[in-house]
Amino acid sequence: MPPSSPVAGSREQRRARIEKTALELFRTRGFDNVTVEDVCAEAGVAPATFYRHFGTKEEVVFAYREDFTAALGRALDVAAHVPDAERLPVVLGEFAAFLESQQDVLALRDQIVLGHPRLMQRTLTVQRDMESALATGLARLRGSSTPDPAALLQAGIGILVLRVAVRSWRAGGGGSLLTATQQAFGRLREVVAGLAPGGD
């Protein structure tokens, strides 16, 4: 069935409605105080429809993974056209632009996850998966199907830079997430320079 068909569009709209309804209920009532039946009643769908789109309540909270993976893939595609030494900043810059475009829904998800140990643990798992995907993507750009130590190190650094940048950006200051990411990279370079023999 073509993605542009009316049926496919209707299916996507139902999924989006379920997701939006569930997230709002989780935010206002607390994740553990909302049942699948509550979500279905509010969204106007049957439980069978919910389970066709999401296996569990947790899957709704972490439904963004597919969008994140696709955005990371696009960022890696852009970075394929720059020298190897410049790829990580380009990837993170492109991905930061995507994150900024999703800031409202990401903030909502963060409200739901904070203070919930099981969801926090799942968030860490998603972050590790993203780090692994970044390492694999960087290695692929070098012509390797398996991440080498350099790709693994770059991916770990990249995720760390994004964490610092997002935290700084959310703390305020009026700048963009891209600017915060560039600033975090600058601080990283200063730290690395200080660790080098003879560094200040």
N, C-alpha and C positions, 0 to 999 in steps of 0.2 A: 504494500500500500504506500503510495507516494507520501512523503512527509507533509506536502502541501494540501492533501485531500481534506475535505470537511471532517471526516471521521477522525483522522489523525490529529487535526487541529482541536477537535472537541476533546479528544483524549488528553492532549497536552494541557488544555485549559482546566480539565477536571483535576489533573495531577497538581497543577499550580494552585488551584483553589484549596485542595486538601492540604497541601504543604503550608500555604499562608495561614489557613485556619488553625492548623495544629500548632504552628510556631507561636501564634498569638495566644492561644489557650495555654501553652506551656509557660509563656512569659507571665501571664496574669495569674494563673492558678498554681504554677509549679509543675514540673515534669511528672513527678510521681502522683500528682493529684488529678491527672487527666487520663482517661481511658480512650481506647480506639473508638468505642461507642460514642463518647463525648464529641470526639472530632467529627465523626460521621454525621451525628445529629446537627452539629453546627454548620457543617459544610453541605448538608443536604444530599449525602450519598450513602449507599449501603456499605456495610462492613466488607462485603466481597469486593466492592470497588476499591476501597482503601487497600486491601491486601493484594490487589492486582498491581498496584503501584509501589507499595511499601510493605516489606515483610514485617516490620516492627515499628514501634514509636521511635526508637533510636534511629532507624533508617531515615525518618523524616528530618531529624536534626542534622544528620550528616549527608543529606542528599546533595549538598554542594560539591561533593568529591568529583563527580563527573565533570562539572563545570570547571573546577580547579585543574583537573588533568588536561582538559581541552585547552584551557588558557595557557598552561605551562607548555603544551605542545606547540602552540602558536608562537610563544616567546622563543622557544628553541629554534623554530623555523626562521624567525627574524635574525637570530644570532648566528645562523649558519653562514651568513654573508659578511661576517666581520672576522678580523684576525683572532686567533685562539685566545690571546692574552686579554682581549676585550669582551669575550663572550659572556662571562658571568655577569658583569655589570649590565650588559644589554638585556640578558634574560631577566634579571631582577627588575630592571626598569620597566620592561614590557609587562611583567607580572604585577608589579606595583600599580600600574595604570589600571589593570583589570580589578585588583582588589579595591582600589579607590572607587571604581564604578559600582561596587557591590557593598559599599560601606554601611548602608542602613540595615540590610538583611544580615550582614556579618555581625554588626553590633547587637542585633536582636538575638542571634544564635549565641553570642558570647554571654548575654544575660542569662540565657537558659542553662548553659553549661557550667558557669561559675558556681562553685559551691556544691556541685553534684559529682561525687567521686567517680562514679562509673562513666559518666559522660566526659569528665576530664581525662580519664584514662583512654577513652576512645579517641579523644582529640589528639593525644600524644601519638597514638597509633597512626592516625591520618597524617600527622606531620612527618612521621618516619617514612610513611609510604611516599609522600611528596618528595622527601629528601632522596629516597631511592630512585624515584622516577627522574629527578633532576640529574643524579649521578649517571644513570643509564643514558639519558639524553645527551649529556656533555660528552660521554664516551663515544656515543654514536657519531657525533659531529667530528670526532677525531678518527673515525673509521673503525672503531672497535665495538663489538657487540657486548663486551663485558666491561664494567667500570674498573679502571685502574686506580691505584692509590691517589693519583692527582685528581681524578674526577670525583672520587669519594670525599676527598678533602675540600674540594671546591663546593660540592653540594652541601656539606656540613656547614661551611662558612656562609654559603648563600642563605640557608634557612636561618642561621643565627643573625645575619645582617637584617633579614626581613623582620624577625621578631623585634629587634632593637628599633628598627625604623617604624614599625606599626605602633609600638609603645610610645615612642617620641611623638609621632603624628597625632595620636589620640590624646596626648597630654595637652595639645593645643599649640598655638604659635602661628596658625593661619597659613602655613605652607602646605604643599601637596605631599602625598606619600612618596612620589618620585623624588622630590627634594630631600625628604627625610631619609630615603634609601641611599641617595648619593652622599649625604652627610654621614650616615652610618658607615659607608664604605671608607670615607675619609678618616674617620676615627679608627677603623680597623687598620688602615695603613700606618697610622701613627703608632698604634699598639705594636704591630709587627716590627716596625722600625726600631722601637724601643727595646724589643727582645733580641735584636741582632747584636752580635759581638761589637762592642764599641758604641752601641746605641745609648741615647740619653735615658 
